[in-house]
């Protein structure tokens, strides 16, 4: 099935209840029931529910969902600047501009969509370069795959940061841990020190802001589920060399107008990123990065 039009998706996921009724989204549903919802605003993934499972992404009901505003939660697209590491607005402009739906398909075992953001008056108000940015979203069974491609279609080279700023829903942050980063060095944005990760990452009371560089393999995020059982998420990536681990903690969360005061307890950000070594594209070149998510919770395999 092919469609070139966006649709206001089903509000069946708890993440979607807070959206305005006319908020334009692309609703993806695989034959096995796995589904994802992507907003045209920012090319922003709002919801992911594996087949037979529950919502895997955290989305703040306090987000404004308004033109020019970033959405808090889900999977924001960070481009062409990470955080305040440059002269542009924080995290760049891709997450606050309108994207176009280029293609939507449903196959035998998955559903997918391709969204595009191109250079134009809105982007050139921030950044002078000529580019095409595409996000491919594919959902099926227990997996969600996100691919980000940037093409230089201009006459001059340019460099950029990129990240998929994934917010994962957790039942109790204090009991969550993540393996796969042990032995790696990271930049701690809280005290601006370089440090070594000795064992698993443990969020504890939150307030983490770390960039791990040259991450070699998949990560595993584990913690208690809302039904008392354990949840396990495998996080893989390609093209993205770095991983960002972030949570604002209680104090900083209370100061965020687009977050509930206790929201920090129910989210863990694990971002696929390209930060330490920005991508440089010559005219005609392209770069591709991907984040692949697989839910290993038993309920998704019934």
C-alpha positions, 0 to 999 in steps of 0.5 A, a space after each residue: 500500500 502506498 500513500 503520499 498523504 499524512 493522516 491523523 493517527 489513531 489515539 490508541 497509544 497513551 502517548 497520543 492522547 495529549 495531541 491536538 485533534 488536528 495535529 498531522 501525523 503518519 500512523 504506521 501499523 504492521 500486519 502483526 499489530 506493531 505500530 509507530 506514529 511520526 509527526 510531520 512537525 520535526 519528523 518526530 517519532 511520537 510512539 512505538 508499540 511492539 506487537 503484543 507489547 506496550 508503549 516503549 517511548 516516553 512523551 511529555 503531555 506538557 509539550 506545546 505541540 506548536 509551530 516553532 516549538 520542540 516536542 519533549 520526548 519520543 525521538 527528536 531529530 537533532 541536526 545540524 548542531 548538537 546542544 550548544 556546540 555551535 552558533 545555532 539554536 540548541 540542537 539545531 532546527 530540524 526538530 522544529 520545522 515541518 517535514 514532508 511525507 515522501 512515501 508510506 508502505 505496508 509490507 508482509 511483516 512491517 510498515 514504513 515511511 520516509 519523511 524529508 526536510 529540504 533546504 529552503 527559506 526556513 532552514 536558510 534563516 538558520 543555516 546557509 547550506 543546501 541539503 536534503 535530510 530524510 528519515 526512514 521509520 520501519 516498524 514490525 514485530 518487536 523492532 523499530 528501525 530509524 534511518 537518517 540520511 543527509 545529502 549535500 546537493 549544493 556547491 559547497 562542502 558543509 559539516 554537521 552534528 546529528 543525533 536521534 534523541 530517543 526517550 525510552 519509557 521506564 517504570 522506575 529510573 532508579 532501578 534501570 541499568 544499561 550494559 555495553 558501555 563499560 570500558 569506554 571513555 565519556 565526556 561528562 557535561 555536568 563537570 566538564 571532565 573526561 571519565 571512564 565507564 567502569 561497569 553498567 550505567 546506572 541512572 540512580 536519581 538521574 541528572 546524567 549528561 554524558 557523551 560516550 565516543 566510539 561505541 563499538 556494539 549494541 547496548 542493553 537497557 533493562 529495568 522493571 516493567 509496570 506489570 512487575 516483570 522485567 523489560 529489556 531493550 536492545 539498542 544498536 546503531 550504525 553510522 552514529 559513532 557516539 552515544 549520549 546518555 541523559 536524564 535531567 534529574 528532579 531539580 532540572 526537570 522541575 525547571 522544564 516547562 514542558 515536563 511534569 515534575 516527576 517525568 524524569 523518573 519515567 524516562 531514560 534518554 539513550 541517543 545515537 549520535 555523531 558529535 565528537 567527529 562531525 560529518 563533513 560532506 563534499 558536494 554530491 556526497 551523502 551520509 547515513 546513520 541508523 538506530 535499531 531498537 529491539 524489545 526483548 520483553 517476553 510479552 512482545 513474543 506471544 
